[in-house]
Amino acid sequence: MEDIILLPRIRKIFENGSNDNVILYGSFGCGKTTLSRILIGKYSKNKPYIELNSSFYTSIDTLRSKIDEFCSMVYIGVDLDIEIDKDAIKYVFLDEFERTSVQYQDALKAYIEEYSSKNVRFILATNHISKISQGIRSRMLEINFDCLDKTEEKFLKKSFYKRIKDVICQKEGIDIPKEDIVHIIQSKFPDFRSTLIQLDSFNITGSIEDTTDSLSESLKKETFELITSDSDYGQVYNFITSKYGQDGIENLISNLGRPFMQYLLLNHSSIPTNNLFEINYEVCNHNRLLENSTDPIIVGMSLIGKIKEKIIK
């Protein structure tokens, strides 16, 4: 716990471990998974636990096999030569929980109800709290990892800087100017994981290349040209999954807002005005659909299909 960067309000909640069912939610790369693994004893190996990535274990059968089997036992997930109190709390950690289906979440409620009285605690981590059902959320303590105000933002940035300068650079022998550390933190905040990747890139190349904007513009152009061409479903699907992926559909929808409309006005002025208005509606509608969807790729494909109907003659 001393090694992880946490906001003071979060550290205070877990200063004595965890005895609650909790949902950790917030931006990518801000420490949700790391904290969860500390709480369940993955690194200390002194607690019984099971960890499942919900991106891989999406079937409701997972509840009846892996989770139910674990909750009925005591010593799963720990070394046999470590003595564990038979009444010790067992932990179920489900990462990337937003990927689970409505049916999965509905069934999990019963497991939380039943096993919480039998020394089992559930820890869920998600980037999108809006995709978690109210039935699940009402049974768990919600912990927001995103900064709630400027004071928290300042605290995290200062902590990032101190950790990089005083610990990581010293240990790895990285000689990087103060202003470059500040630049990396500002450009990647609050994603500490991406911050470290950028720092590693600097260590290899000796420079910071701001390629984000150029890559973004290039991806936008590819996307717009694909949509306005006579591309088939397979081409679009392969493009979306490889270029955006599950976690990038929000960016796709954002690109299909104002940037795409400007592109159409400049390059496809023959599209009827009513069709342009209808494209605007579809973008807004699919943005709402994304908030409650467990399969972002399908939302993205649906939006592109609707748009293609309006622009391909």
Steps between C-alpha positions, in 0.01 A plus 500: 500500500792734564628454144181586311402859420150564638286801576485557880125431517551160335802409711304578816220261400742210458760578766386189689432285194153429365203345673236628258375409156640781284498636146813690396429721200672774305736575211743258340837444667422663835569200726167320539634156410820543699309603814258211455787251483650647816168470681443138401853405602631407156847635576520397866337161430346489845132505405275266300385670179393454141566757226313496169527739208144562383623560144585130478251341739178644359277194525243472776631145544803660666277577799388141535845351454799712599338748741256263667767233534744747655249653740422152632867435582764661719850440372470580130757753378756466781801284568412185693783550748354829621267467794170677447226539752203295385286806569725727289332731252515372143520749212346494153659761272333563163701738282359696201155420630326729250549225239249269670146461368178615664416135572841442660461803726147404593612152602799631694268685736387170649862390555582826677196459723571136583876498546547835670360335813758222460818708522525572126564853374461611139725763342407632153712732286362692204574799278130563441283505813196584285514148352457338841140421593331679787434162659875438530585858598245509780675204665852643489708794615594716199850653493566767236866513390453815291596835649202680652659846500816697419651420838490125431635555148790705638572231762517220241717694255739593777509136616563378144786746460659410833477126430653536152779738601599357838433129449460381141766718336746423778438125482501479119780752445283729288635853449202712401451877545238617750297675232476179297369306800239770552408490130453122501283511813285782363447325166414156645323592826334322677625186323811410700553187290525706178724745684748221573483375140583851376784523753639168375480630143703806604758274662543314169484790252623788715213722387129554535311474175152642513353265240153481657349780293647383169396141568154620594463699180624206296252266668216745443581518130512120470169471685321762293624357171396149602148613590450701182632223277326185379649291784328183615418381852814290535728788402332736746501244782869416457587869486305590814632210707863558397509880500266581790427182696248460784642792698520742207137513380440813705776667295346365180163657581673824592679501162167445326361816656621844398825382326304266273237761418770746400655231281166431330429868437840542336519175305140381448293814451242307294361318804146629570466732799239276664743211487763705680253582776412132527870411533522746789208326666654155459830616655318642803279192532790252480695702754213433742487135399872463575447600863287192565655252257717203595626466140641835376616353168140421401392854591776637278406270212135595534583871483718459192227295333245775564734766367583302186126478426490881486805562285535205258273540199 
